[in-house]
């Protein structure tokens, strides 16, 4: 590899580039991007370098469902400062790109939140580079599968809603809906405008999901959770997700939302690259807090699980590195696959070819992990940040 195009190098004992492991290798960096990978021994002596004595370098994680972090919830304070704070809080968990996620709420909150994403992405703060777009989870959901989404925030999708949502295509927008509450043609219209529509919080039958797929439905939000289950004569949303050869499958691997055997089943059913990790993180992540409020209701963290007063799960208390570690050490998936599920695959979901790998042309967004899969450092656009605390 010709290192003449690089202005610096990061040398590591192990590098996982998104496909393969490399030993005693250096990532060659120019500005915010990677220009190549080379053996350390081949580097010109004059090239500035950072030498890591231990650990493994991997692509920075991409989290497509982040409700909050660092003590803040996006719905509660839909401002650019909230987004920058959330992004900075998740960086210590290896996440260098995320979609801030709005839960079912009033039209005013949703519109304010979308404007906040636009404004945050224009700012010069380093964390702004991690804000990749917007995920709107609701409010077009089935009441029977609403979880902790407040009942009076759910509603039917009107033409005004469709028109406004179609205006968000510039934001790289994911939208989670229950297919059975959408009128015929609405999913097609949203998809044709450039949104990615996923199914979630849905009680639909198999046939309804198949009809939504024909209109452009691209996948499923938090597989197994808040969706009609797979039964012998009624495959439901879960069955439609697992039976398909196409479509993305997000999953929450926190030890509370999905049994490890179910994650293994999903991984075996899904064609390679379709199953990806999300945190579904709430405000407590990265904060030291053990509670927050959602819709004015107190959500409490006990034994790693967030629930409301009725005992209903209310998002998760993990960062994406926790999901990687769980899938590797508990579920039993290969480390390489767990890393891809947190980086390469979600980057593909949103069509971002510059993230999720460490090949030439990728952003220099990286994570340094130790042998216990704890985050030691991250790089965002080539800028390093170290962590003295355990993740």
Secondary structure, 3 states (H helix, E strand, C coil): CCHHHCCEEEEEEEEECCCCEEEEEEEEEECCEEEEEEEHHHCCCCCCEEECCCCEEEECEEEEEECEECCEECCCCCCHHHHHHHHHHHHCCCEEEEEEEEECCCHHHHHHHHHHHHHHHHCCCHHHHHEEEEEEECCCCCHHHCCCCCHHHCCCCCHHHHHHHHCCHHHCEEEEECHHHCCCCHHHHHHHCCCEEEECCECCCHHHHHHHHHHCCCEECCCCCCECCCCCCCCHHHHHHHHCCCCEEEEECCCCCCCHHHHHHHHHHCCCCCEEEECCECCCCCCCCCEEEECCEEEEEECCEEECCCCCECCECCCHHHHHHHHHHHHCCCHHHHHHHHCHHHHHHCCCCCCCCCCCCCECCEEEECCCCCEEEEEECCEEEECCCCC
